[in-house]
Amino acid sequence: MTNDLQLLLEVVTAIVRPLLKDVMLEVLREQNSEELPHYPEKVSVQQAAEITRYSVNSLYQMHSKGQVPGAIKVGGKLLFDTATLRKWVENGGRAA
């Protein structure tokens, strides 16, 4: 009987896990769209940190590894495209 319960648990987990992930992503999208203030088209690293909820240090490190989309350097200053960052967050880049 233990094997039957273990099999049942595996089946339920396989079904529920993707559903929970979808629900969690939807909640994060709603939170981000409601809580984040309006930003200009290009934002500083500090503003990008607010949008993504990563620290400024983490964003610099991730940028150096090519992990953050929408980044450009202008006069030695790192700027991020706001729309690209928001899409990235909505698609699971980071939100909570």
Backbone torsions as a table, in degrees:
resi	resn	phi	psi	omega
1	MET	NA	-30.0	179.3
2	THR	-61.9	-39.6	178.3
3	ASN	-63.8	-38.4	178.4
4	ASP	-64.0	-42.5	179.2
5	LEU	-66.4	-39.7	178.8
6	GLN	-64.3	-42.4	177.9
7	LEU	-63.2	-43.5	178.5
8	LEU	-61.2	-44.0	178.7
9	LEU	-61.0	-42.1	178.4
10	GLU	-63.5	-41.1	-179.9
11	VAL	-66.1	-46.7	-179.7
12	VAL	-62.6	-42.9	178.8
13	THR	-61.1	-43.0	179.8
14	ALA	-63.4	-31.8	-179.9
15	ILE	-81.8	-44.0	-172.0
16	VAL	-77.3	-37.8	-175.1
17	ARG	-54.4	-50.6	179.7
18	PRO	-63.7	-34.5	179.0
19	LEU	-65.8	-43.3	178.4
20	LEU	-63.5	-39.6	179.2
21	LYS	-61.3	-45.3	179.2
22	ASP	-61.7	-42.8	179.5
23	VAL	-64.5	-43.4	-179.5
24	MET	-63.7	-41.7	178.9
25	LEU	-64.1	-39.7	178.4
26	GLU	-64.5	-42.0	177.5
27	VAL	-62.1	-43.9	179.3
28	LEU	-63.3	-40.3	177.2
29	ARG	-60.3	-45.6	179.7
30	GLU	-63.2	-43.5	179.7
31	GLN	-61.8	-44.3	-177.7
32	ASN	-66.5	-39.8	-178.6
33	SER	-70.7	-27.7	-179.0
34	GLU	-86.6	-37.3	-169.9
35	GLU	-90.9	-25.2	-173.7
36	LEU	-82.3	133.2	177.5
37	PRO	-71.1	166.1	177.5
38	HIS	-72.6	134.7	179.0
39	TYR	-121.4	156.5	174.0
40	PRO	-66.2	175.7	-176.8
41	GLU	-59.7	-40.4	177.6
42	LYS	-117.0	137.8	-177.4
43	VAL	-128.1	158.9	177.8
44	SER	-75.1	174.0	177.8
45	VAL	-62.8	-38.1	-180.0
46	GLN	-63.7	-43.3	178.2
47	GLN	-68.9	-37.6	176.9
48	ALA	-61.9	-35.0	178.2
49	ALA	-64.2	-38.7	177.2
50	GLU	-65.3	-41.3	-178.5
51	ILE	-67.3	-45.0	-174.4
52	THR	-89.0	-19.4	-175.0
53	ARG	66.5	24.0	168.2
54	TYR	-95.3	158.3	174.0
55	SER	-74.3	161.2	177.2
56	VAL	-59.7	-44.2	178.1
57	ASN	-57.6	-46.4	-179.9
58	SER	-60.8	-41.1	179.5
59	LEU	-63.5	-42.8	177.0
60	TYR	-60.5	-44.9	180.0
61	GLN	-64.2	-45.4	180.0
62	MET	-65.3	-37.7	177.5
63	HIS	-62.1	-42.4	-179.4
64	SER	-63.7	-23.2	178.2
65	LYS	-96.5	2.0	179.5
66	GLY	73.7	26.9	-175.0
67	GLN	-97.1	-8.0	-179.1
68	VAL	-113.8	123.3	-178.8
69	PRO	-79.9	158.9	171.7
70	GLY	77.7	19.3	-179.2
71	ALA	-95.8	139.0	174.9
72	ILE	-140.4	154.5	175.4
73	LYS	-104.7	128.9	177.9
74	VAL	-127.4	112.4	-179.0
75	GLY	57.6	37.2	-179.8
76	GLY	81.6	-2.4	-179.3
77	LYS	-103.4	133.4	-179.7
78	LEU	-84.8	123.2	178.2
79	LEU	-122.6	155.0	-179.2
80	PHE	-125.8	141.9	175.1
81	ASP	-75.4	120.0	-174.3
82	THR	-60.6	-48.1	-177.7
83	ALA	-61.5	-40.5	179.3
84	THR	-64.7	-42.2	177.9
85	LEU	-62.7	-44.7	-179.6
86	ARG	-61.3	-42.1	178.0
87	LYS	-62.9	-41.5	179.8
88	TRP	-60.3	-44.5	178.5
89	VAL	-63.6	-44.9	179.8
90	GLU	-60.4	-32.3	-178.7
91	ASN	-91.1	15.7	173.9
92	GLY	98.7	6.6	178.9
93	GLY	-56.7	-44.2	175.3
94	ARG	170.4	138.8	175.0
95	ALA	-146.7	-19.8	-173.5
96	ALA	-118.0	NA	NA
